[in-house]
Amino acid sequence: MKIKRQKQAKKTISFYKYSFNLREPFQILIDGTFCQAALKNKIQIKEQLPKYLMGEVQLCTTTCAMKELECLGKELYGAKIILQKYQTRRCAHTSPVPAAECLLSMLGGQNPHHYFIATQDRTLTTALKNIPGVPLLYIILNTIVLDKPSQRSLDYVQEVQMGELVSSGQQQKICSLKEEQGIQQKDKERRGRKRKRKQISPNPLSCLKKKKRKGVPTPPLRKAEGEQPAKRRRSRHKRPAHVSCPPEASDGP
């Protein structure tokens, strides 16, 4: 079961890496509910998360999440001590708000800082599934689980692929940068020019002299124009003259 869970986590992390450009160290925003569940199930967050995610991690929280634990009293004192050990990220709230609201504000519309969220709050998890590119961690049956990519994340990746693998916002940025640096005009000039054909040198093997073959008669040389070919004379052999032989004498009686 542990190997199967590790393979599923590896598959999910690779999806977020290639689709949403997540890189190590992974930044994980943790709230008080996750720390309380880890304390109850005797889970060492700092030791187990890097092994499970197979990479370096940065555990962090917000000031609003810390204030929420302080207000809840002694029942969450252990979770408060665990949360104090992590880095504190500044949020935009001047007065403290609930931790769920604060974490949502840190993500924005498309999670530009590539945060993981570790929480046990169900209302927060349902809200996070509407934001593309947000990996979600929670504790179930004494183990940390990385949730599968939400349907919103899958739809977003499909939309980007249909748009030639670049989102609309990225296309506008690319066009504006090209106009600033004058690259777009150079591209148009290059398209307008006609390419000159390169002079092709003859094949060096075709320039070699032909070797004479032994036993094959060489063809006669061609004569210059205007010269008449010599007439072929027919040789006649003289026959010897017919010599008439005298008749033989016959022996008479």
Secondary structure, DSSP 8 states (H G I E B T S, - for coil): -HHHHHHHHHHHHHHHHHHH---SSEEEEE-HHHHHHHHHTT--HHHHHHHHHTS-EEEEEEHHHHHHHHHH-GGGHHHHHHHHTSEEE--S-SS---HHHHHHHHHTTT-TT-EEEE---HHHHHHHTTSTT--EEEEETTEEEE----HHHHHHHHHHHHTTT--HHHHHHHHHHHHHHTHHHHHHHHHHS----------TTTTS-----TT---------TT---------------------------
